[in-house]
Amino acid sequence: MHLSHDPDAPAAETITFEDFLKVDIRIGTIVAAEEFPEARKPSYRLRINFGPAIGEKKSCAQIAVNYHPDELVGRQVAAVVNFPPRQIGPAMSEVLSLGFADSAGEVVLFAPDVKVPDGSRLF
């Protein structure tokens, strides 16, 4: 399955509500962000706190074009927390930080517009 960043792409194939519920999307607060020069595209290594039940997880995110590490710490972000960990170069990414492509095709993080408790699940 190939995901398109084209805003004019048709919707993906229909899934059931039960399929949607299998994807565990939570809110966490970024507690650390550092440059990840080994990545192919401008990226950061993030540490995100998802609250007491899930704890702190690592994520590699291609967001360096639109963000500076200093402005990321303290920011909430949505992430998929139940994918298996994935090796990204020399780093392990434990969660998939979510975002949308801006008009230039660069990632803009997906986050609530009001602070919510870390660990809150998307429904």
KAZIZI-V970889 format. One record per helix or strand of 3 or more residues. SS is the DSSP state (H for helix, E for strand). FROM is the first residue (numbers start at 1). LEN is the number of residues. If there is no record, write none. Layout:
BEGIN
SS:FROM:LEN
SS:FROM:LEN
END
This chain:
BEGIN
H:17:6
E:25:11
E:44:6
E:56:6
H:69:4
E:76:5
E:86:3
E:91:3
E:99:3
E:107:3
END
